[in-house]
Amino acid sequence: MAKDTTGRLHVTVKSAGKRKLSSKLWLERQLNDPYVARAKREGLRSRAAYKLTEIDDKYHLLKSGMTVVDLGAAPGGWSQVAAKRVGIASGKGRVVAIDLLEMPEIPGVTFAQLDFLGERAPERLVAMMDGRADVVMSDMAANTTGHRKTDQLRMVGLVEAAAAFAAEVLKPGGTFLAKTFQSGADAELMAQLKRDYAGVRHVKPAASRQDSSERYVLATGFRGTKSSQ
């Protein structure tokens, strides 16, 4: 071990057996990530919880009694934050979550293991919601191919699908929050969001790794559709 520039001990992972360099670097980054360590101490499912916490602290998206849809929820960090802030423990609000992967139960959160892009997923989600949503949030990421342009287009397609779903289920005035990656491929998506919402911006919380192109698109003040009014 050695100390980094902040004085913290830095863990170095030795290459062993058939461990790939990418796996070694990922493990090393996890072991040295202060947000990962903090999440473990505070009983949160993932470091991603702090991203939503920071965004909500600044923009006040989550309020008591709201209905929230969490797309790509596993392992559950965002659902934990949302459940607390809408008042699930006090019998208020509703959090509905889906993911391709299993997610251990979170008290008060309704979860289904579903492929969001599957034909039946939107219908199932609407049934789980039992009404319209105040917030639709997505921390989904497309599987990467290693080809940058292809990966960017896949990610934009995923966000576009989430945005289309949000436009069908949000209450007027509602909020859409989704992970994306910095690229020029999302111009059409941003233009559509600006037509549908009063305010659209990109945000990058401090908990996002600074060497990552990850950022979030935040659309507030959904203008509503004929079916939502």
QUILINPE-V418061 format. One record per run of one state. SS is the DSSP state (@ for helix, = for strand, . for the rest). FROM is the first residue (numbers start at 1). TO is the last residue. If there is no record, write none. Layout:
ss & from & to
SS & FROM & TO
SS & FROM & TO
This chain:
ss & from & to
. & 1 & 1
= & 2 & 3
. & 4 & 8
= & 9 & 10
. & 11 & 20
@ & 21 & 31
. & 32 & 33
@ & 34 & 41
. & 42 & 47
@ & 48 & 59
. & 60 & 66
= & 67 & 71
. & 72 & 76
@ & 77 & 86
. & 87 & 87
@ & 88 & 90
. & 91 & 93
= & 94 & 99
. & 100 & 108
= & 109 & 113
. & 114 & 120
@ & 121 & 129
. & 130 & 132
= & 133 & 138
. & 139 & 147
@ & 148 & 169
= & 170 & 181
. & 182 & 186
@ & 187 & 196
= & 197 & 203
. & 204 & 213
= & 214 & 222
. & 223 & 225
@ & 226 & 228
. & 229 & 229
